């Protein structure tokens, strides 16, 4: 075992990805049309979260914000 758990992550469709990220399917459709964070499985677009999150950050769709208490 390599320690890489990405293979254990489920494949998500646009709706499930939108629910996970808390955004609309339209946002996922816009982002997936511009990047490499998607795969086609049996003709359907699918995503794995460990691949999507870095891609969203690198392309300015997501920004991590540190909260100071």
mmCIF file of the N, C-alpha and C atoms, coordinates in Angstrom:
data_MODEL
# 
_entry.id   MODEL 
# 
loop_
_atom_site.group_PDB 
_atom_site.id 
_atom_site.type_symbol 
_atom_site.label_atom_id 
_atom_site.label_alt_id 
_atom_site.label_comp_id 
_atom_site.label_asym_id 
_atom_site.label_entity_id 
_atom_site.label_seq_id 
_atom_site.pdbx_PDB_ins_code 
_atom_site.Cartn_x 
_atom_site.Cartn_y 
_atom_site.Cartn_z 
_atom_site.occupancy 
_atom_site.B_iso_or_equiv 
_atom_site.pdbx_formal_charge 
_atom_site.auth_seq_id 
_atom_site.auth_comp_id 
_atom_site.auth_asym_id 
_atom_site.auth_atom_id 
_atom_site.pdbx_PDB_model_num 
ATOM 1   N N  . UNK A 1 1  ? 0.841   -1.185 0.000   1.00 0.00 ? 1  UNK A N  1 
ATOM 2   C CA . UNK A 1 1  ? 0.000   0.000  0.000   1.00 0.00 ? 1  UNK A CA 1 
ATOM 3   C C  . UNK A 1 1  ? 0.882   1.242  0.000   1.00 0.00 ? 1  UNK A C  1 
ATOM 4   N N  . UNK A 1 2  ? 0.587   2.178  -0.873  1.00 0.00 ? 2  UNK A N  1 
ATOM 5   C CA . UNK A 1 2  ? 1.439   3.343  -1.049  1.00 0.00 ? 2  UNK A CA 1 
ATOM 6   C C  . UNK A 1 2  ? 1.075   4.503  -0.144  1.00 0.00 ? 2  UNK A C  1 
ATOM 7   N N  . UNK A 1 3  ? -0.057  4.440  0.528   1.00 0.00 ? 3  UNK A N  1 
ATOM 8   C CA . UNK A 1 3  ? -0.502  5.561  1.345   1.00 0.00 ? 3  UNK A CA 1 
ATOM 9   C C  . UNK A 1 3  ? -1.370  6.529  0.572   1.00 0.00 ? 3  UNK A C  1 
ATOM 10  N N  . UNK A 1 4  ? -1.497  6.337  -0.720  1.00 0.00 ? 4  UNK A N  1 
ATOM 11  C CA . UNK A 1 4  ? -2.329  7.201  -1.551  1.00 0.00 ? 4  UNK A CA 1 
ATOM 12  C C  . UNK A 1 4  ? -3.765  6.716  -1.466  1.00 0.00 ? 4  UNK A C  1 
ATOM 13  N N  . UNK A 1 5  ? -4.645  7.532  -0.889  1.00 0.00 ? 5  UNK A N  1 
ATOM 14  C CA . UNK A 1 5  ? -6.032  7.107  -0.719  1.00 0.00 ? 5  UNK A CA 1 
ATOM 15  C C  . UNK A 1 5  ? -6.945  7.596  -1.840  1.00 0.00 ? 5  UNK A C  1 
ATOM 16  N N  . UNK A 1 6  ? -6.384  8.250  -2.847  1.00 0.00 ? 6  UNK A N  1 
ATOM 17  C CA . UNK A 1 6  ? -7.213  8.772  -3.941  1.00 0.00 ? 6  UNK A CA 1 
ATOM 18  C C  . UNK A 1 6  ? -7.995  7.662  -4.624  1.00 0.00 ? 6  UNK A C  1 
ATOM 19  N N  . UNK A 1 7  ? -7.407  6.471  -4.698  1.00 0.00 ? 7  UNK A N  1 
ATOM 20  C CA . UNK A 1 7  ? -8.116  5.361  -5.343  1.00 0.00 ? 7  UNK A CA 1 
ATOM 21  C C  . UNK A 1 7  ? -9.326  4.922  -4.535  1.00 0.00 ? 7  UNK A C  1 
ATOM 22  N N  . UNK A 1 8  ? -9.408  5.289  -3.259  1.00 0.00 ? 8  UNK A N  1 
ATOM 23  C CA . UNK A 1 8  ? -10.546 4.940  -2.420  1.00 0.00 ? 8  UNK A CA 1 
ATOM 24  C C  . UNK A 1 8  ? -11.681 5.952  -2.531  1.00 0.00 ? 8  UNK A C  1 
ATOM 25  N N  . UNK A 1 9  ? -11.389 7.113  -3.069  1.00 0.00 ? 9  UNK A N  1 
ATOM 26  C CA . UNK A 1 9  ? -12.403 8.146  -3.218  1.00 0.00 ? 9  UNK A CA 1 
ATOM 27  C C  . UNK A 1 9  ? -13.408 7.749  -4.288  1.00 0.00 ? 9  UNK A C  1 
ATOM 28  N N  . UNK A 1 10 ? -14.683 8.016  -4.046  1.00 0.00 ? 10 UNK A N  1 
ATOM 29  C CA . UNK A 1 10 ? -15.684 7.688  -5.066  1.00 0.00 ? 10 UNK A CA 1 
ATOM 30  C C  . UNK A 1 10 ? -15.625 8.674  -6.226  1.00 0.00 ? 10 UNK A C  1 
ATOM 31  N N  . UNK A 1 11 ? -16.067 8.221  -7.385  1.00 0.00 ? 11 UNK A N  1 
ATOM 32  C CA . UNK A 1 11 ? -16.228 9.115  -8.530  1.00 0.00 ? 11 UNK A CA 1 
ATOM 33  C C  . UNK A 1 11 ? -17.521 9.892  -8.313  1.00 0.00 ? 11 UNK A C  1 
ATOM 34  N N  . UNK A 1 12 ? -17.473 11.216 -8.448  1.00 0.00 ? 12 UNK A N  1 
ATOM 35  C CA . UNK A 1 12 ? -18.651 12.062 -8.279  1.00 0.00 ? 12 UNK A CA 1 
ATOM 36  C C  . UNK A 1 12 ? -19.086 12.620 -9.627  1.00 0.00 ? 12 UNK A C  1 
ATOM 37  N N  . UNK A 1 13 ? -20.398 12.710 -9.829  1.00 0.00 ? 13 UNK A N  1 
ATOM 38  C CA . UNK A 1 13 ? -20.892 13.411 -11.011 1.00 0.00 ? 13 UNK A CA 1 
ATOM 39  C C  . UNK A 1 13 ? -20.996 14.894 -10.668 1.00 0.00 ? 13 UNK A C  1 
ATOM 40  N N  . UNK A 1 14 ? -21.414 15.722 -11.631 1.00 0.00 ? 14 UNK A N  1 
ATOM 41  C CA . UNK A 1 14 ? -21.479 17.177 -11.382 1.00 0.00 ? 14 UNK A CA 1 
ATOM 42  C C  . UNK A 1 14 ? -22.377 17.514 -10.202 1.00 0.00 ? 14 UNK A C  1 
ATOM 43  N N  . UNK A 1 15 ? -23.522 16.847 -10.096 1.00 0.00 ? 15 UNK A N  1 
ATOM 44  C CA . UNK A 1 15 ? -24.452 17.139 -9.002  1.00 0.00 ? 15 UNK A CA 1 
ATOM 45  C C  . UNK A 1 15 ? -23.824 16.829 -7.647  1.00 0.00 ? 15 UNK A C  1 
ATOM 46  N N  . UNK A 1 16 ? -23.206 15.660 -7.530  1.00 0.00 ? 16 UNK A N  1 
ATOM 47  C CA . UNK A 1 16 ? -22.584 15.285 -6.255  1.00 0.00 ? 16 UNK A CA 1 
ATOM 48  C C  . UNK A 1 16 ? -21.404 16.202 -5.925  1.00 0.00 ? 16 UNK A C  1 
ATOM 49  N N  . UNK A 1 17 ? -20.630 16.593 -6.939  1.00 0.00 ? 17 UNK A N  1 
ATOM 50  C CA . UNK A 1 17 ? -19.516 17.510 -6.717  1.00 0.00 ? 17 UNK A CA 1 
ATOM 51  C C  . UNK A 1 17 ? -20.026 18.871 -6.262  1.00 0.00 ? 17 UNK A C  1 
ATOM 52  N N  . UNK A 1 18 ? -21.094 19.342 -6.885  1.00 0.00 ? 18 UNK A N  1 
ATOM 53  C CA . UNK A 1 18 ? -21.686 20.622 -6.492  1.00 0.00 ? 18 UNK A CA 1 
ATOM 54  C C  . UNK A 1 18 ? -22.170 20.575 -5.047  1.00 0.00 ? 18 UNK A C  1 
ATOM 55  N N  . UNK A 1 19 ? -22.798 19.483 -4.665  1.00 0.00 ? 19 UNK A N  1 
ATOM 56  C CA . UNK A 1 19 ? -23.255 19.341 -3.281  1.00 0.00 ? 19 UNK A CA 1 
ATOM 57  C C  . UNK A 1 19 ? -22.069 19.310 -2.317  1.00 0.00 ? 19 UNK A C  1 
ATOM 58  N N  . UNK A 1 20 ? -21.016 18.592 -2.679  1.00 0.00 ? 20 UNK A N  1 
ATOM 59  C CA . UNK A 1 20 ? -19.825 18.512 -1.835  1.00 0.00 ? 20 UNK A CA 1 
ATOM 60  C C  . UNK A 1 20 ? -19.193 19.894 -1.649  1.00 0.00 ? 20 UNK A C  1 
ATOM 61  N N  . UNK A 1 21 ? -19.089 20.657 -2.752  1.00 0.00 ? 21 UNK A N  1 
ATOM 62  C CA . UNK A 1 21 ? -18.443 21.970 -2.703  1.00 0.00 ? 21 UNK A CA 1 
ATOM 63  C C  . UNK A 1 21 ? -19.377 23.077 -2.234  1.00 0.00 ? 21 UNK A C  1 
ATOM 64  N N  . UNK A 1 22 ? -20.682 22.796 -2.201  1.00 0.00 ? 22 UNK A N  1 
ATOM 65  C CA . UNK A 1 22 ? -21.647 23.814 -1.792  1.00 0.00 ? 22 UNK A CA 1 
ATOM 66  C C  . UNK A 1 22 ? -21.843 24.883 -2.851  1.00 0.00 ? 22 UNK A C  1 
ATOM 67  N N  . UNK A 1 23 ? -21.825 24.479 -4.111  1.00 0.00 ? 23 UNK A N  1 
ATOM 68  C CA . UNK A 1 23 ? -22.027 25.429 -5.207  1.00 0.00 ? 23 UNK A CA 1 
ATOM 69  C C  . UNK A 1 23 ? -23.027 24.836 -6.199  1.00 0.00 ? 23 UNK A C  1 
ATOM 70  N N  . UNK A 1 24 ? -23.282 25.556 -7.266  1.00 0.00 ? 24 UNK A N  1 
ATOM 71  C CA . UNK A 1 24 ? -24.245 25.082 -8.258  1.00 0.00 ? 24 UNK A CA 1 
ATOM 72  C C  . UNK A 1 24 ? -23.583 24.150 -9.265  1.00 0.00 ? 24 UNK A C  1 
ATOM 73  N N  . UNK A 1 25 ? -24.391 23.361 -9.950  1.00 0.00 ? 25 UNK A N  1 
ATOM 74  C CA . UNK A 1 25 ? -23.870 22.503 -11.011 1.00 0.00 ? 25 UNK A CA 1 
ATOM 75  C C  . UNK A 1 25 ? -23.293 23.346 -12.129 1.00 0.00 ? 25 UNK A C  1 
ATOM 76  N N  . UNK A 1 26 ? -23.838 24.539 -12.344 1.00 0.00 ? 26 UNK A N  1 
ATOM 77  C CA . UNK A 1 26 ? -23.333 25.422 -13.402 1.00 0.00 ? 26 UNK A CA 1 
ATOM 78  C C  . UNK A 1 26 ? -21.875 25.793 -13.138 1.00 0.00 ? 26 UNK A C  1 
ATOM 79  N N  . UNK A 1 27 ? -21.521 26.024 -11.883 1.00 0.00 ? 27 UNK A N  1 
ATOM 80  C CA . UNK A 1 27 ? -20.133 26.336 -11.535 1.00 0.00 ? 27 UNK A CA 1 
ATOM 81  C C  . UNK A 1 27 ? -19.251 25.143 -11.871 1.00 0.00 ? 27 UNK A C  1 
ATOM 82  N N  . UNK A 1 28 ? -19.688 23.954 -11.531 1.00 0.00 ? 28 UNK A N  1 
ATOM 83  C CA . UNK A 1 28 ? -18.902 22.747 -11.839 1.00 0.00 ? 28 UNK A CA 1 
ATOM 84  C C  . UNK A 1 28 ? -18.787 22.559 -13.340 1.00 0.00 ? 28 UNK A C  1 
ATOM 85  N N  . UNK A 1 29 ? -19.833 22.863 -14.068 1.00 0.00 ? 29 UNK A N  1 
ATOM 86  C CA . UNK A 1 29 ? -19.795 22.720 -15.528 1.00 0.00 ? 29 UNK A CA 1 
ATOM 87  C C  . UNK A 1 29 ? -18.794 23.703 -16.128 1.00 0.00 ? 29 UNK A C  1 
ATOM 88  N N  . UNK A 1 30 ? -18.769 24.938 -15.636 1.00 0.00 ? 30 UNK A N  1 
ATOM 89  C CA . UNK A 1 30 ? -17.815 25.934 -16.126 1.00 0.00 ? 30 UNK A CA 1 
ATOM 90  C C  . UNK A 1 30 ? -16.390 25.495 -15.837 1.00 0.00 ? 30 UNK A C  1 
ATOM 91  N N  . UNK A 1 31 ? -16.134 25.064 -14.618 1.00 0.00 ? 31 UNK A N  1 
ATOM 92  C CA . UNK A 1 31 ? -14.794 24.658 -14.231 1.00 0.00 ? 31 UNK A CA 1 
ATOM 93  C C  . UNK A 1 31 ? -14.351 23.407 -14.974 1.00 0.00 ? 31 UNK A C  1 
ATOM 94  N N  . UNK A 1 32 ? -15.232 22.440 -15.152 1.00 0.00 ? 32 UNK A N  1 
ATOM 95  C CA . UNK A 1 32 ? -14.786 21.193 -15.781 1.00 0.00 ? 32 UNK A CA 1 
ATOM 96  C C  . UNK A 1 32 ? -14.517 21.369 -17.262 1.00 0.00 ? 32 UNK A C  1 
ATOM 97  N N  . UNK A 1 33 ? -15.101 22.393 -17.871 1.00 0.00 ? 33 UNK A N  1 
ATOM 98  C CA . UNK A 1 33 ? -14.839 22.641 -19.276 1.00 0.00 ? 33 UNK A CA 1 
ATOM 99  C C  . UNK A 1 33 ? -13.475 23.239 -19.534 1.00 0.00 ? 33 UNK A C  1 
ATOM 100 N N  . UNK A 1 34 ? -12.798 23.636 -18.458 1.00 0.00 ? 34 UNK A N  1 
ATOM 101 C CA . UNK A 1 34 ? -11.516 24.334 -18.601 1.00 0.00 ? 34 UNK A CA 1 
ATOM 102 C C  . UNK A 1 34 ? -10.341 23.574 -18.028 1.00 0.00 ? 34 UNK A C  1 
ATOM 103 N N  . UNK A 1 35 ? -10.530 22.332 -17.594 1.00 0.00 ? 35 UNK A N  1 
ATOM 104 C CA . UNK A 1 35 ? -9.406  21.726 -16.902 1.00 0.00 ? 35 UNK A CA 1 
ATOM 105 C C  . UNK A 1 35 ? -9.242  20.245 -17.049 1.00 0.00 ? 35 UNK A C  1 
ATOM 106 N N  . UNK A 1 36 ? -8.274  19.761 -16.291 1.00 0.00 ? 36 UNK A N  1 
ATOM 107 C CA . UNK A 1 36 ? -7.880  18.360 -16.344 1.00 0.00 ? 36 UNK A CA 1 
ATOM 108 C C  . UNK A 1 36 ? -8.363  17.590 -15.120 1.00 0.00 ? 36 UNK A C  1 
ATOM 109 N N  . UNK A 1 37 ? -9.206  18.167 -14.306 1.00 0.00 ? 37 UNK A N  1 
ATOM 110 C CA . UNK A 1 37 ? -9.631  17.516 -13.070 1.00 0.00 ? 37 UNK A CA 1 
ATOM 111 C C  . UNK A 1 37 ? -10.834 16.612 -13.281 1.00 0.00 ? 37 UNK A C  1 
ATOM 112 N N  . UNK A 1 38 ? -11.147 16.297 -14.516 1.00 0.00 ? 38 UNK A N  1 
ATOM 113 C CA . UNK A 1 38 ? -12.314 15.469 -14.796 1.00 0.00 ? 38 UNK A CA 1 
ATOM 114 C C  . UNK A 1 38 ? -11.920 14.260 -15.622 1.00 0.00 ? 38 UNK A C  1 
ATOM 115 N N  . UNK A 1 39 ? -12.771 13.274 -15.591 1.00 0.00 ? 39 UNK A N  1 
ATOM 116 C CA . UNK A 1 39 ? -12.601 12.070 -16.398 1.00 0.00 ? 39 UNK A CA 1 
ATOM 117 C C  . UNK A 1 39 ? -13.951 11.743 -17.014 1.00 0.00 ? 39 UNK A C  1 
ATOM 118 N N  . UNK A 1 40 ? -13.925 11.051 -18.107 1.00 0.00 ? 40 UNK A N  1 
ATOM 119 C CA . UNK A 1 40 ? -15.168 10.530 -18.655 1.00 0.00 ? 40 UNK A CA 1 
ATOM 120 C C  . UNK A 1 40 ? -15.182 9.039  -18.402 1.00 0.00 ? 40 UNK A C  1 
ATOM 121 N N  . UNK A 1 41 ? -16.218 8.588  -17.738 1.00 0.00 ? 41 UNK A N  1 
ATOM 122 C CA . UNK A 1 41 ? -16.399 7.184  -17.421 1.00 0.00 ? 41 UNK A CA 1 
ATOM 123 C C  . UNK A 1 41 ? -17.698 6.739  -18.081 1.00 0.00 ? 41 UNK A C  1 
ATOM 124 N N  . UNK A 1 42 ? -17.579 5.838  -19.022 1.00 0.00 ? 42 UNK A N  1 
ATOM 125 C CA . UNK A 1 42 ? -18.749 5.350  -19.757 1.00 0.00 ? 42 UNK A CA 1 
ATOM 126 C C  . UNK A 1 42 ? -19.529 6.506  -20.380 1.00 0.00 ? 42 UNK A C  1 
ATOM 127 N N  . UNK A 1 43 ? -18.794 7.521  -20.861 1.00 0.00 ? 43 UNK A N  1 
ATOM 128 C CA . UNK A 1 43 ? -19.409 8.662  -21.522 1.00 0.00 ? 43 UNK A CA 1 
ATOM 129 C C  . UNK A 1 43 ? -19.971 9.724  -20.597 1.00 0.00 ? 43 UNK A C  1 
ATOM 130 N N  . UNK A 1 44 ? -19.774 9.555  -19.295 1.00 0.00 ? 44 UNK A N  1 
ATOM 131 C CA . UNK A 1 44 ? -20.290 10.532 -18.326 1.00 0.00 ? 44 UNK A CA 1 
ATOM 132 C C  . UNK A 1 44 ? -19.120 11.200 -17.613 1.00 0.00 ? 44 UNK A C  1 
ATOM 133 N N  . UNK A 1 45 ? -19.253 12.494 -17.379 1.00 0.00 ? 45 UNK A N  1 
ATOM 134 C CA . UNK A 1 45 ? -18.201 13.266 -16.714 1.00 0.00 ? 45 UNK A CA 1 
ATOM 135 C C  . UNK A 1 45 ? -18.216 12.939 -15.221 1.00 0.00 ? 45 UNK A C  1 
ATOM 136 N N  . UNK A 1 46 ? -17.039 12.596 -14.701 1.00 0.00 ? 46 UNK A N  1 
ATOM 137 C CA . UNK A 1 46 ? -16.889 12.247 -13.286 1.00 0.00 ? 46 UNK A CA 1 
ATOM 138 C C  . UNK A 1 46 ? -15.665 12.947 -12.712 1.00 0.00 ? 46 UNK A C  1 
ATOM 139 N N  . UNK A 1 47 ? -15.662 13.083 -11.392 1.00 0.00 ? 47 UNK A N  1 
ATOM 140 C CA . UNK A 1 47 ? -14.591 13.788 -10.691 1.00 0.00 ? 47 UNK A CA 1 
ATOM 141 C C  . UNK A 1 47 ? -14.184 13.016 -9.450  1.00 0.00 ? 47 UNK A C  1 
ATOM 142 N N  . UNK A 1 48 ? -12.932 13.206 -9.015  1.00 0.00 ? 48 UNK A N  1 
ATOM 143 C CA . UNK A 1 48 ? -12.466 12.734 -7.713  1.00 0.00 ? 48 UNK A CA 1 
ATOM 144 C C  . UNK A 1 48 ? -11.997 13.964 -6.945  1.00 0.00 ? 48 UNK A C  1 
ATOM 145 N N  . UNK A 1 49 ? -12.517 14.132 -5.743  1.00 0.00 ? 49 UNK A N  1 
ATOM 146 C CA . UNK A 1 49 ? -12.248 15.325 -4.947  1.00 0.00 ? 49 UNK A CA 1 
ATOM 147 C C  . UNK A 1 49 ? -10.753 15.599 -4.771  1.00 0.00 ? 49 UNK A C  1 
ATOM 148 N N  . UNK A 1 50 ? -9.893  14.591 -4.484  1.00 0.00 ? 50 UNK A N  1 
ATOM 149 C CA . UNK A 1 50 ? -8.470  14.892 -4.312  1.00 0.00 ? 50 UNK A CA 1 
ATOM 150 C C  . UNK A 1 50 ? -7.821  15.491 -5.557  1.00 0.00 ? 50 UNK A C  1 
ATOM 151 N N  . UNK A 1 51 ? -8.421  15.287 -6.719  1.00 0.00 ? 51 UNK A N  1 
ATOM 152 C CA . UNK A 1 51 ? -7.896  15.879 -7.946  1.00 0.00 ? 51 UNK A CA 1 
ATOM 153 C C  . UNK A 1 51 ? -8.539  17.225 -8.244  1.00 0.00 ? 51 UNK A C  1 
ATOM 154 N N  . UNK A 1 52 ? -9.779  17.401 -7.821  1.00 0.00 ? 52 UNK A N  1 
ATOM 155 C CA . UNK A 1 52 ? -10.516 18.635 -8.123  1.00 0.00 ? 52 UNK A CA 1 
ATOM 156 C C  . UNK A 1 52 ? -10.054 19.793 -7.257  1.00 0.00 ? 52 UNK A C  1 
ATOM 157 N N  . UNK A 1 53 ? -9.901  19.568 -5.951  1.00 0.00 ? 53 UNK A N  1 
ATOM 158 C CA . UNK A 1 53 ? -9.566  20.681 -5.056  1.00 0.00 ? 53 UNK A CA 1 
ATOM 159 C C  . UNK A 1 53 ? -8.268  21.388 -5.438  1.00 0.00 ? 53 UNK A C  1 
ATOM 160 N N  . UNK A 1 54 ? -7.170  20.680 -5.693  1.00 0.00 ? 54 UNK A N  1 
ATOM 161 C CA . UNK A 1 54 ? -5.945  21.392 -6.107  1.00 0.00 ? 54 UNK A CA 1 
ATOM 162 C C  . UNK A 1 54 ? -6.140  22.143 -7.425  1.00 0.00 ? 54 UNK A C  1 
ATOM 163 N N  . UNK A 1 55 ? -6.873  21.533 -8.355  1.00 0.00 ? 55 UNK A N  1 
ATOM 164 C CA . UNK A 1 55 ? -7.110  22.192 -9.639  1.00 0.00 ? 55 UNK A CA 1 
ATOM 165 C C  . UNK A 1 55 ? -7.911  23.473 -9.451  1.00 0.00 ? 55 UNK A C  1 
ATOM 166 N N  . UNK A 1 56 ? -8.940  23.442 -8.595  1.00 0.00 ? 56 UNK A N  1 
ATOM 167 C CA . UNK A 1 56 ? -9.735  24.642 -8.327  1.00 0.00 ? 56 UNK A CA 1 
ATOM 168 C C  . UNK A 1 56 ? -8.870  25.748 -7.723  1.00 0.00 ? 56 UNK A C  1 
ATOM 169 N N  . UNK A 1 57 ? -7.988  25.379 -6.794  1.00 0.00 ? 57 UNK A N  1 
ATOM 170 C CA . UNK A 1 57 ? -7.095  26.371 -6.182  1.00 0.00 ? 57 UNK A CA 1 
ATOM 171 C C  . UNK A 1 57 ? -6.126  26.959 -7.200  1.00 0.00 ? 57 UNK A C  1 
ATOM 172 N N  . UNK A 1 58 ? -5.500  26.109 -7.990  1.00 0.00 ? 58 UNK A N  1 
ATOM 173 C CA . UNK A 1 58 ? -4.514  26.567 -8.973  1.00 0.00 ? 58 UNK A CA 1 
ATOM 174 C C  . UNK A 1 58 ? -5.126  27.491 -10.021 1.00 0.00 ? 58 UNK A C  1 
ATOM 175 N N  . UNK A 1 59 ? -6.400  27.311 -10.322 1.00 0.00 ? 59 UNK A N  1 
ATOM 176 C CA . UNK A 1 59 ? -7.048  28.086 -11.375 1.00 0.00 ? 59 UNK A CA 1 
ATOM 177 C C  . UNK A 1 59 ? -7.941  29.207 -10.854 1.00 0.00 ? 59 UNK A C  1 
ATOM 178 N N  . UNK A 1 60 ? -7.830  29.512 -9.569  1.00 0.00 ? 60 UNK A N  1 
ATOM 179 C CA . UNK A 1 60 ? -8.522  30.661 -9.004  1.00 0.00 ? 60 UNK A CA 1 
ATOM 180 C C  . UNK A 1 60 ? -9.998  30.477 -8.717  1.00 0.00 ? 60 UNK A C  1 
ATOM 181 N N  . UNK A 1 61 ? -10.475 29.232 -8.694  1.00 0.00 ? 61 UNK A N  1 
ATOM 182 C CA . UNK A 1 61 ? -11.880 28.985 -8.391  1.00 0.00 ? 61 UNK A CA 1 
ATOM 183 C C  . UNK A 1 61 ? -12.117 28.781 -6.905  1.00 0.00 ? 61 UNK A C  1 
ATOM 184 N N  . UNK A 1 62 ? -11.043 28.507 -6.151  1.00 0.00 ? 62 UNK A N  1 
ATOM 185 C CA . UNK A 1 62 ? -11.173 28.244 -4.729  1.00 0.00 ? 62 UNK A CA 1 
ATOM 186 C C  . UNK A 1 62 ? -9.971  28.838 -4.020  1.00 0.00 ? 62 UNK A C  1 
ATOM 187 N N  . UNK A 1 63 ? -10.224 29.441 -2.872  1.00 0.00 ? 63 UNK A N  1 
ATOM 188 C CA . UNK A 1 63 ? -9.141  30.022 -2.092  1.00 0.00 ? 63 UNK A CA 1 
ATOM 189 C C  . UNK A 1 63 ? -9.305  29.591 -0.653  1.00 0.00 ? 63 UNK A C  1 
ATOM 190 N N  . UNK A 1 64 ? -8.253  29.054 -0.091  1.00 0.00 ? 64 UNK A N  1 
ATOM 191 C CA . UNK A 1 64 ? -8.289  28.685 1.328   1.00 0.00 ? 64 UNK A CA 1 
ATOM 192 C C  . UNK A 1 64 ? -8.052  29.937 2.154   1.00 0.00 ? 64 UNK A C  1 
ATOM 193 N N  . UNK A 1 65 ? -8.875  30.118 3.165   1.00 0.00 ? 65 UNK A N  1 
ATOM 194 C CA . UNK A 1 65 ? -8.777  31.301 3.996   1.00 0.00 ? 65 UNK A CA 1 
ATOM 195 C C  . UNK A 1 65 ? -8.487  30.858 5.421   1.00 0.00 ? 65 UNK A C  1 
ATOM 196 N N  . UNK A 1 66 ? -7.439  31.408 5.983   1.00 0.00 ? 66 UNK A N  1 
ATOM 197 C CA . UNK A 1 66 ? -7.081  31.079 7.362   1.00 0.00 ? 66 UNK A CA 1 
ATOM 198 C C  . UNK A 1 66 ? -7.808  32.049 8.287   1.00 0.00 ? 66 UNK A C  1 
ATOM 199 N N  . UNK A 1 67 ? -8.534  31.503 9.226   1.00 0.00 ? 67 UNK A N  1 
ATOM 200 C CA . UNK A 1 67 ? -9.251  32.328 10.190  1.00 0.00 ? 67 UNK A CA 1 
ATOM 201 C C  . UNK A 1 67 ? -8.451  32.423 11.467  1.00 0.00 ? 67 UNK A C  1 
ATOM 202 N N  . UNK A 1 68 ? -8.264  33.629 11.933  1.00 0.00 ? 68 UNK A N  1 
ATOM 203 C CA . UNK A 1 68 ? -7.539  33.865 13.182  1.00 0.00 ? 68 UNK A CA 1 
ATOM 204 C C  . UNK A 1 68 ? -8.562  34.186 14.246  1.00 0.00 ? 68 UNK A C  1 
ATOM 205 N N  . UNK A 1 69 ? -8.488  33.441 15.341  1.00 0.00 ? 69 UNK A N  1 
ATOM 206 C CA . UNK A 1 69 ? -9.457  33.644 16.425  1.00 0.00 ? 69 UNK A CA 1 
ATOM 207 C C  . UNK A 1 69 ? -8.848  34.504 17.494  1.00 0.00 ? 69 UNK A C  1 
# 
